[in-house]
Amino acid sequence: MLIYLIRRVLLVVLLCCSGLIAHAGEYRPAWRGLHVDVSRHFFEPAVLQQLMDRMAELKYNRLHLHLTDGPGWRLEIKRYPRLTSVGAWRKRLPAGPWDWRKHEIGNHFTECYGGYYTQDDMRRLIAYGAERGIMLVPEIDLPGHAYATLVAYPELAIEPPPGCKLGRDILAVQRPEVRRFVRGVLDEIMELFPQGTPIHLGGDEVDERLLSSEQQRDFMQEMVDYVQSRGYPAITWDEAACNGVRRQWVMLWRAEKYEHVMSLGQPVILSPNSHFYFDYPQSAAEAAPGEHVITTETVRSFRIPDSPHVLGVQANLWTEHIRTPERLFYMAFPRAEVLAEKFISQSVAEQN
């Protein structure tokens, strides 16, 4: 505890000093993000406000909210009310090994678990973040990870071929009515978030046995171009870029794809699972046999490349095994503080 308190004091001193040095410009890197998966486990607005308070102290400026995935849809969309009346709820299960296929979506169970942000909730969170220099970045994961969506609106689903054991969690994007649905959701998000807010469109982990790479690429490119035509930068996970989607910002999560993604010449946000997945255990004592461990030294060892293509870095908190606010903060800190030290050192170095 003493060591932790000393580190906190030193960090505050560094933040104050770097603020004096860099007063004429911005901290670097420009994108200093923290991601929270609120689909697998829902966190109340007050928890996100508390998290933003900590982020502001550390000069983070982006809170990326993973609002939709198989286990739950977390943002009110008035055109499609079943996304939250049905898709935001699931049967309560005891804690244990995570398997999204065990999570039965719906509001009809005796014990329901879930929740969602109303549009007024989100407006308040956007304003709260803006007061602290933090932009909220919404993610609607497309076209896969859509199980909650498809329980609410099953007519949008791809039917797995006979004998296929894959889950029904992919939008049938080759159908015009599905594309109209997606554009309707994005229209409402763009009405809610200020123009210029990046919108994350997902684009990850879709099995080509159900949706070919060409179909995925055509759909994702259409949606990237659609939001950008309205003045909103688009982001995708690196799978979409590796599949040929262009004109978006690429969020690199697969560490083994670093060289490939960097060679594409697109703007990149570095979030490699080798260094910045803060849901991974923090020490060997907490890890299962063979599980990857991300210590504070792992975070510190990452070198942010001096490249015009790199917009910044982001730490991710996926919540399969993060059920409570206490656990969320335990997993985020102190690793988020160590990453903040890298922001500071880079800012100072660029001024010298």
C-alpha positions as CSV (number, residue, x, y, z in Angstrom):
1,M,0.0,0.0,0.0
2,L,2.9,2.4,0.8
3,I,4.5,1.8,-2.6
4,Y,1.1,2.4,-4.3
5,L,0.6,5.7,-2.4
6,I,4.1,6.9,-3.3
7,R,3.4,6.0,-7.0
8,R,0.2,8.0,-6.8
9,V,2.0,11.1,-5.4
10,L,4.8,10.9,-8.0
11,L,2.2,10.5,-10.8
12,V,0.3,13.7,-9.6
13,V,3.6,15.6,-9.6
14,L,4.4,14.4,-13.1
15,L,1.0,15.4,-14.3
16,C,1.4,18.9,-12.8
17,C,4.9,19.3,-14.3
18,S,3.9,18.0,-17.7
19,G,1.0,20.4,-17.7
20,L,3.4,23.3,-17.2
21,I,5.7,22.0,-19.9
22,A,3.0,21.3,-22.5
23,H,0.7,24.2,-21.7
24,A,0.9,25.5,-25.2
25,G,-0.1,22.2,-26.9
26,E,-1.8,18.9,-26.3
27,Y,-0.7,15.8,-24.5
28,R,0.5,13.0,-26.7
29,P,-0.5,10.7,-28.0
30,A,-3.7,12.4,-29.2
31,W,-5.9,9.3,-28.5
32,R,-5.6,8.3,-24.9
33,G,-8.4,5.8,-24.5
34,L,-10.0,3.4,-22.0
35,H,-12.5,0.8,-23.2
36,V,-15.3,-0.7,-21.1
37,D,-17.4,-3.6,-22.3
38,V,-20.9,-2.8,-20.9
39,S,-22.6,-5.5,-22.9
40,R,-21.4,-8.6,-21.0
41,H,-22.0,-6.8,-17.7
42,F,-23.9,-3.6,-17.4
43,F,-22.5,-0.7,-15.3
44,E,-24.7,2.1,-14.1
45,P,-24.1,5.7,-15.3
46,A,-22.8,6.6,-11.8
47,V,-20.0,4.0,-12.2
48,L,-19.0,5.4,-15.6
49,Q,-18.9,8.9,-14.1
50,Q,-16.7,7.7,-11.3
51,L,-14.4,6.1,-13.8
52,M,-14.3,9.3,-15.9
53,D,-13.2,11.2,-12.7
54,R,-10.2,8.9,-12.4
55,M,-9.5,9.1,-16.2
56,A,-9.5,12.9,-16.1
57,E,-6.9,12.9,-13.3
58,L,-4.7,10.8,-15.5
59,K,-5.3,12.8,-18.7
60,Y,-7.2,10.1,-20.6
61,N,-9.5,11.7,-23.2
62,R,-11.5,8.8,-24.8
63,L,-14.0,6.5,-23.1
64,H,-14.9,3.8,-25.6
65,L,-18.2,2.0,-24.7
66,H,-18.8,-1.4,-26.1
67,L,-22.5,-1.0,-26.1
68,T,-23.7,-4.1,-28.0
69,D,-22.6,-7.7,-28.2
70,G,-24.1,-11.1,-27.9
71,P,-25.0,-10.9,-24.1
72,G,-26.8,-7.6,-24.2
73,W,-27.8,-4.3,-26.1
74,R,-27.2,-1.3,-23.9
75,L,-28.4,1.9,-25.6
76,E,-32.0,3.0,-26.2
77,I,-32.9,3.2,-29.9
78,K,-36.4,4.6,-30.2
79,R,-36.9,3.3,-33.7
80,Y,-36.3,-0.2,-32.5
81,P,-37.6,-0.5,-28.9
82,R,-37.2,-4.3,-28.6
83,L,-33.4,-3.8,-28.7
84,T,-33.6,-2.7,-25.1
85,S,-37.0,-4.1,-23.9
86,V,-35.8,-7.6,-24.9
87,G,-32.1,-7.4,-25.9
88,A,-30.9,-5.6,-22.7
89,W,-32.0,-8.4,-20.4
90,R,-31.1,-12.0,-19.8
91,K,-31.7,-14.9,-17.4
92,R,-29.6,-14.4,-14.3
93,L,-26.9,-17.1,-14.0
94,P,-24.6,-17.8,-11.1
95,A,-20.9,-16.8,-11.5
96,G,-18.8,-19.3,-13.3
97,P,-17.0,-20.0,-16.6
98,W,-18.1,-17.6,-19.3
99,D,-20.0,-19.0,-22.3
100,W,-22.3,-16.5,-24.1
101,R,-24.4,-19.3,-25.6
102,K,-25.6,-20.1,-22.0
103,H,-27.1,-16.6,-21.7
104,E,-30.7,-16.7,-22.6
105,I,-31.8,-13.2,-23.8
106,G,-35.2,-11.8,-22.9
107,N,-37.3,-10.0,-20.3
108,H,-39.6,-13.0,-19.4
109,F,-37.5,-14.8,-16.8
110,T,-38.3,-14.9,-13.1
111,E,-34.9,-13.4,-12.4
112,C,-33.6,-11.0,-15.0
113,Y,-30.2,-9.4,-15.3
114,G,-29.1,-6.4,-17.4
115,G,-30.0,-2.8,-18.0
116,Y,-29.4,-0.1,-20.5
117,Y,-28.7,3.6,-21.0
118,T,-31.6,5.7,-22.0
119,Q,-30.8,8.4,-24.5
120,D,-31.1,11.0,-21.7
121,D,-28.6,8.9,-19.6
122,M,-26.2,9.0,-22.5
123,R,-26.6,12.7,-23.1
124,R,-25.7,13.3,-19.4
125,L,-22.7,11.0,-19.7
126,I,-21.6,12.8,-22.9
127,A,-21.8,16.2,-21.1
128,Y,-20.1,14.8,-18.0
129,G,-17.2,13.6,-20.0
130,A,-17.0,16.8,-22.0
131,E,-16.6,18.8,-18.8
132,R,-13.6,16.6,-18.0
133,G,-12.0,16.6,-21.4
134,I,-13.2,13.1,-22.2
135,M,-15.1,12.1,-25.4
136,L,-17.4,9.2,-25.3
137,V,-17.0,6.8,-28.2
138,P,-20.0,4.5,-28.9
139,E,-19.5,1.1,-30.4
140,I,-22.2,-0.9,-32.2
141,D,-20.6,-4.2,-33.0
142,L,-21.4,-5.2,-36.6
143,P,-22.2,-7.6,-38.3
144,G,-21.3,-10.3,-35.8
145,H,-21.7,-10.5,-32.0
146,A,-25.4,-9.7,-32.6
147,Y,-27.1,-12.4,-30.6
148,A,-29.0,-10.0,-28.4
149,T,-30.0,-8.0,-31.5
150,L,-31.3,-11.1,-33.2
151,V,-33.3,-12.3,-30.2
152,A,-35.1,-9.0,-30.3
153,Y,-35.5,-9.0,-34.1
154,P,-35.0,-12.6,-35.3
155,E,-36.0,-11.7,-38.9
156,L,-32.5,-10.0,-39.3
157,A,-30.6,-13.2,-38.7
158,I,-28.6,-15.5,-40.9
159,E,-29.9,-19.1,-40.6
160,P,-26.9,-21.4,-40.0
161,P,-26.7,-24.1,-42.7
162,P,-27.9,-27.6,-41.9
163,G,-25.5,-29.3,-39.4
164,C,-23.6,-26.1,-38.6
165,K,-23.1,-25.7,-34.8
166,L,-22.2,-22.0,-35.0
167,G,-24.4,-19.6,-33.0
168,R,-27.1,-17.5,-34.6
169,D,-25.3,-14.2,-33.9
170,I,-24.6,-12.7,-37.4
171,L,-26.8,-10.1,-39.2
172,A,-27.9,-11.1,-42.7
173,V,-26.3,-8.0,-44.2
174,Q,-26.8,-9.2,-47.8
175,R,-30.5,-8.4,-47.4
176,P,-31.6,-4.7,-48.0
177,E,-33.9,-4.7,-45.0
178,V,-31.0,-5.5,-42.7
179,R,-28.9,-2.6,-44.1
180,R,-31.9,-0.3,-43.6
181,F,-32.1,-1.5,-40.0
182,V,-28.4,-0.8,-39.4
183,R,-28.6,2.7,-41.0
184,G,-31.6,3.5,-38.8
185,V,-29.7,2.6,-35.7
186,L,-26.7,4.6,-36.8
187,D,-28.9,7.6,-37.7
188,E,-30.2,7.6,-34.1
189,I,-26.7,7.4,-32.7
190,M,-25.6,10.3,-34.9
191,E,-28.5,12.3,-33.6
192,L,-27.5,11.6,-30.1
193,F,-23.7,12.1,-30.2
194,P,-22.1,15.4,-31.3
195,Q,-20.8,15.6,-34.8
196,G,-17.2,14.7,-35.0
197,T,-17.5,11.9,-32.5
198,P,-15.9,8.7,-33.8
199,I,-18.3,5.8,-34.2
200,H,-16.9,2.3,-33.7
201,L,-18.6,-0.2,-36.1
202,G,-16.9,-3.4,-34.9
203,G,-16.2,-5.7,-37.8
204,D,-14.5,-8.4,-35.9
205,E,-14.7,-12.2,-35.5
206,V,-17.3,-13.2,-38.2
207,D,-17.0,-16.7,-39.4
208,E,-16.7,-16.8,-43.2
209,R,-18.7,-20.0,-43.4
210,L,-21.8,-17.8,-42.6
211,L,-20.8,-14.5,-44.2
212,S,-18.1,-14.4,-46.9
213,S,-15.2,-12.0,-46.7
214,E,-16.5,-10.2,-49.7
215,Q,-20.0,-9.8,-48.1
216,Q,-18.3,-8.6,-44.9
217,R,-16.1,-6.1,-46.8
218,D,-18.9,-4.7,-48.9
219,F,-21.2,-4.2,-45.8
220,M,-18.5,-2.7,-43.6
221,Q,-17.3,-0.3,-46.3
222,E,-20.9,0.9,-46.9
223,M,-21.3,1.6,-43.2
224,V,-17.9,3.3,-42.8
225,D,-18.7,5.6,-45.8
226,Y,-22.3,6.2,-44.4
227,V,-21.2,7.6,-41.0
228,Q,-18.3,9.5,-42.5
229,S,-20.6,11.2,-45.0
230,R,-22.4,12.7,-42.0
231,G,-19.3,14.0,-40.4
232,Y,-18.5,11.2,-38.0
233,P,-15.1,9.4,-38.2
234,A,-15.5,5.6,-38.4
235,I,-13.5,3.0,-36.5
236,T,-13.3,-0.7,-37.0
237,W,-11.4,-3.5,-35.4
238,D,-8.3,-4.6,-37.4
239,E,-10.1,-7.6,-39.0
240,A,-12.1,-5.2,-41.3
241,A,-8.9,-3.4,-42.4
242,C,-7.1,-6.7,-43.1
243,N,-10.2,-7.7,-45.1
244,G,-9.8,-4.6,-47.3
245,V,-12.1,-2.0,-45.7
246,R,-10.6,1.5,-46.1
247,R,-11.0,5.1,-45.1
248,Q,-11.6,4.3,-41.4
249,W,-9.5,4.4,-38.3
250,V,-8.2,1.0,-37.4
251,M,-8.2,-0.2,-33.8
252,L,-5.4,-2.8,-33.7
253,W,-6.1,-5.5,-31.1
254,R,-4.4,-8.6,-32.5
255,A,-0.8,-8.1,-31.6
256,E,0.3,-10.6,-34.3
257,K,-1.2,-8.4,-37.0
258,Y,0.8,-5.3,-36.0
259,E,3.2,-5.3,-39.0
260,H,0.3,-6.0,-41.5
261,V,-1.9,-3.3,-40.1
262,M,0.9,-0.7,-39.9
263,S,1.7,-1.4,-43.6
264,L,-1.8,-0.5,-44.7
265,G,-1.1,3.2,-44.2
266,Q,-4.4,3.9,-42.4
267,P,-4.7,5.8,-39.0
268,V,-4.2,3.3,-36.2
269,I,-5.2,3.2,-32.5
270,L,-3.0,0.7,-30.8
271,S,-4.8,-1.6,-28.4
272,P,-2.8,-4.9,-28.6
273,N,-4.0,-7.8,-26.5
274,S,-0.4,-8.5,-25.6
275,H,0.0,-5.3,-23.5
276,F,-3.3,-3.4,-23.1
277,Y,-6.0,-5.9,-22.3
278,F,-6.6,-5.0,-18.7
279,D,-9.1,-7.8,-18.2
280,Y,-6.1,-10.2,-18.3
281,P,-4.7,-11.2,-14.9
282,Q,-2.2,-8.7,-13.4
283,S,0.1,-11.4,-11.9
284,A,1.0,-15.0,-12.2
285,A,-0.6,-15.6,-8.9
286,E,-4.0,-14.6,-10.4
287,A,-3.6,-16.5,-13.7
288,A,-4.7,-19.9,-14.7
289,P,-2.0,-22.2,-16.1
290,G,-0.9,-20.9,-19.5
291,E,-2.9,-17.7,-19.3
292,H,-1.3,-14.5,-20.6
293,V,-0.4,-12.1,-17.8
294,I,-0.2,-8.3,-18.2
295,T,1.7,-6.8,-15.4
296,T,2.4,-3.1,-14.8
297,E,5.9,-3.9,-16.3
298,T,4.3,-5.3,-19.4
299,V,2.4,-2.1,-19.9
300,R,5.5,0.0,-19.3
301,S,7.5,-2.1,-21.7
302,F,5.4,-1.2,-24.7
303,R,7.0,1.4,-27.0
304,I,4.6,3.8,-28.7
305,P,6.0,4.1,-32.2
306,D,6.9,7.4,-33.6
307,S,4.7,7.1,-36.7
308,P,2.3,9.7,-38.3
309,H,-0.2,6.8,-38.7
310,V,-0.5,6.2,-35.0
311,L,-3.4,8.2,-33.5
312,G,-2.8,6.9,-30.0
313,V,-3.3,4.0,-27.6
314,Q,-6.1,2.4,-25.7
315,A,-6.5,0.0,-22.9
316,N,-9.4,-2.4,-23.0
317,L,-11.5,-3.9,-20.2
318,W,-13.6,-6.8,-21.5
319,T,-16.0,-7.9,-18.8
320,E,-16.7,-11.6,-19.1
321,H,-15.3,-12.0,-15.6
322,I,-15.8,-8.4,-14.4
323,R,-19.2,-8.4,-12.8
324,T,-19.0,-5.5,-10.3
325,P,-17.7,-1.9,-10.1
326,E,-15.2,-3.0,-7.5
327,R,-13.7,-5.6,-9.8
328,L,-13.7,-3.1,-12.7
329,F,-11.6,-0.6,-10.8
330,Y,-9.4,-3.3,-9.4
331,M,-8.6,-4.5,-13.0
332,A,-8.2,-1.0,-14.4
333,F,-5.8,0.3,-11.8
334,P,-2.9,0.6,-11.3
335,R,-2.2,-0.5,-14.9
336,A,-4.1,2.5,-16.3
337,E,-1.8,4.8,-14.2
338,V,1.3,3.2,-15.7
339,L,-0.1,3.8,-19.2
340,A,-0.8,7.4,-18.2
341,E,2.9,7.7,-17.3
342,K,3.7,6.8,-20.9
343,F,1.4,9.7,-22.1
344,I,3.3,12.1,-19.8
345,S,6.8,10.9,-20.7
346,Q,5.9,11.2,-24.4
347,S,4.4,14.7,-24.0
348,V,7.5,15.9,-22.1
349,A,9.9,14.3,-24.6
350,E,8.2,16.0,-27.5
351,Q,8.6,19.3,-25.8
352,N,12.3,18.8,-25.3
